[in-house]
């Protein structure tokens, strides 16, 4: 897979932290930053899933039969009115 490149600016303290962490846990700085990105992406996905799961229990799956019938009735009425308006 072809990799893209990016340049980033770090404070001296951040750069030193990256150097220490890479020396201890990673083969190079790219691996370190890819790991950070994977973890961040995973947290965002988990947060999105948690939000979806917290809002769906008890939520209706969609409009009720009565709501659908009302919408269809209104739609027929509007179409009839438009049809008559074009004739006049």
VMD Tcl script that draws the C-alpha trace (Angstrom):
set ca {
  {0.00 0.00 0.00}
  {1.33 3.41 -0.94}
  {1.75 5.67 2.05}
  {1.22 9.41 2.06}
  {3.57 11.70 3.90}
  {2.88 14.64 6.20}
  {5.12 17.05 8.02}
  {4.12 18.14 11.50}
  {5.43 20.79 13.85}
  {6.11 19.86 17.46}
  {7.32 21.79 20.43}
  {10.76 20.70 21.69}
  {9.06 18.92 24.59}
  {6.71 17.04 22.27}
  {9.56 16.07 19.95}
  {11.56 14.74 22.89}
  {8.55 12.75 24.10}
  {8.13 11.23 20.62}
  {11.84 10.32 20.49}
  {11.73 8.64 23.91}
  {8.52 6.75 23.16}
  {9.71 5.63 19.72}
  {13.02 4.41 21.17}
  {11.18 2.43 23.83}
  {8.09 1.09 22.03}
  {8.22 1.62 18.25}
  {10.50 1.08 15.29}
  {10.12 4.63 14.02}
  {8.07 7.81 14.44}
  {5.68 6.83 11.65}
  {4.67 3.69 13.54}
  {4.12 5.79 16.67}
  {1.84 8.27 14.90}
  {-0.05 5.55 13.02}
  {-0.70 3.85 16.36}
  {-1.98 7.13 17.81}
  {-4.30 7.58 14.83}
  {-5.63 4.02 15.05}
  {-6.40 4.47 18.74}
  {-8.11 7.83 18.11}
  {-10.20 6.39 15.28}
  {-11.17 3.43 17.47}
  {-12.29 5.76 20.30}
  {-14.38 7.84 17.90}
  {-16.08 4.74 16.48}
  {-16.76 3.40 19.98}
  {-18.21 6.77 21.03}
  {-20.44 6.84 17.94}
  {-21.65 3.30 18.62}
  {-22.33 4.09 22.27}
  {-24.36 7.14 21.25}
  {-26.38 5.10 18.74}
  {-26.98 2.32 21.24}
  {-28.11 4.79 23.91}
  {-30.71 6.37 21.62}
  {-32.24 3.31 19.96}
  {-33.83 1.34 22.83}
  {-37.57 1.93 22.71}
  {-37.36 4.14 19.65}
  {-39.96 3.39 17.01}
  {-38.60 1.68 13.92}
  {-40.39 4.15 11.69}
  {-43.76 5.78 11.13}
  {-46.85 3.96 12.36}
  {-49.49 2.60 10.00}
  {-51.77 5.51 10.91}
  {-49.02 8.03 10.15}
  {-48.33 6.39 6.79}
  {-52.03 6.39 5.93}
  {-52.26 10.09 6.82}
  {-49.27 10.99 4.66}
  {-50.62 8.98 1.72}
  {-54.06 10.60 2.08}
  {-52.52 14.08 2.11}
  {-50.37 13.18 -0.88}
  {-53.44 12.02 -2.86}
  {-55.33 15.20 -1.96}
  {-52.45 17.43 -3.04}
  {-52.10 15.54 -6.33}
  {-55.82 15.88 -6.99}
  {-55.68 19.63 -6.29}
  {-52.72 20.02 -8.64}
  {-54.47 17.99 -11.31}
  {-57.60 20.19 -11.08}
  {-55.51 23.40 -11.03}
  {-53.82 22.42 -14.30}
  {-57.17 21.89 -15.98}
  {-58.45 25.35 -15.07}
}
mol new
graphics top color blue
foreach p $ca { graphics top sphere $p radius 0.5 }
foreach p [lrange $ca 0 end-1] q [lrange $ca 1 end] { graphics top cylinder $p $q radius 0.2 }
display resetview
